Amino acid sequence: MFYFLSMNIVKRIPLGALASLLFPVVVYAQDVTTILGNVNRAINRTVTVLIVLATIVFMWGIIKYILSKGPDDQAKAKQMMLWGIIGLAVIIAAWGFATIIAKFFLGSTATGIPGGVGQ
């Protein structure tokens, strides 16, 4: 008997998840533009933080390279700098691609350049 009860709960989870996603729209009477604006701000903040982290990785690699004492340490520092640059390139490319898609499909007029973390 409890097995069927638990199966009913499992079947209702996707409906409950969908309802919880739509709940703010109903309660706060937000339209789709407001929700997309909030998502855009969250993505811009996340991208800004990721860019800062990738830059820190790159700069830490430079510091390690300058302070390295042997070829092994220099190789590790070069690897860290390389991963920092790759991280920056991937983050900026993905962000630019998402901005192009948003402008094309949603007609967004935003420039796509994130402000500071507090904005």
Contacts in CASP RR format, 6 or more apart in sequence:
PFRMAT RR
TARGET T0000
AUTHOR 0000-0000-0000
METHOD contacts of the structure
MODEL  1
MFYFLSMNIVKRIPLGALASLLFPVVVYAQDVTTILGNVNRAINRTVTVL
IVLATIVFMWGIIKYILSKGPDDQAKAKQMMLWGIIGLAVIIAAWGFATI
IAKFFLGSTATGIPGGVGQ
24 30 0 8 1.000
24 35 0 8 1.000
25 31 0 8 1.000
25 35 0 8 1.000
36 106 0 8 1.000
36 108 0 8 1.000
40 102 0 8 1.000
40 108 0 8 1.000
40 110 0 8 1.000
43 95 0 8 1.000
43 98 0 8 1.000
44 112 0 8 1.000
44 114 0 8 1.000
44 115 0 8 1.000
45 114 0 8 1.000
45 116 0 8 1.000
45 117 0 8 1.000
45 118 0 8 1.000
47 91 0 8 1.000
47 95 0 8 1.000
47 114 0 8 1.000
48 114 0 8 1.000
48 115 0 8 1.000
48 116 0 8 1.000
48 117 0 8 1.000
49 117 0 8 1.000
50 91 0 8 1.000
51 88 0 8 1.000
51 91 0 8 1.000
51 92 0 8 1.000
54 84 0 8 1.000
54 87 0 8 1.000
54 88 0 8 1.000
54 91 0 8 1.000
55 84 0 8 1.000
55 88 0 8 1.000
57 80 0 8 1.000
57 83 0 8 1.000
57 84 0 8 1.000
57 87 0 8 1.000
58 80 0 8 1.000
58 81 0 8 1.000
58 84 0 8 1.000
58 85 0 8 1.000
58 88 0 8 1.000
60 80 0 8 1.000
61 77 0 8 1.000
61 80 0 8 1.000
61 81 0 8 1.000
62 77 0 8 1.000
62 81 0 8 1.000
64 73 0 8 1.000
64 76 0 8 1.000
64 77 0 8 1.000
64 80 0 8 1.000
65 74 0 8 1.000
65 77 0 8 1.000
65 78 0 8 1.000
65 81 0 8 1.000
68 74 0 8 1.000
68 76 0 8 1.000
68 77 0 8 1.000
95 112 0 8 1.000
96 112 0 8 1.000
99 108 0 8 1.000
99 110 0 8 1.000
99 112 0 8 1.000
102 108 0 8 1.000
102 110 0 8 1.000
103 109 0 8 1.000
END
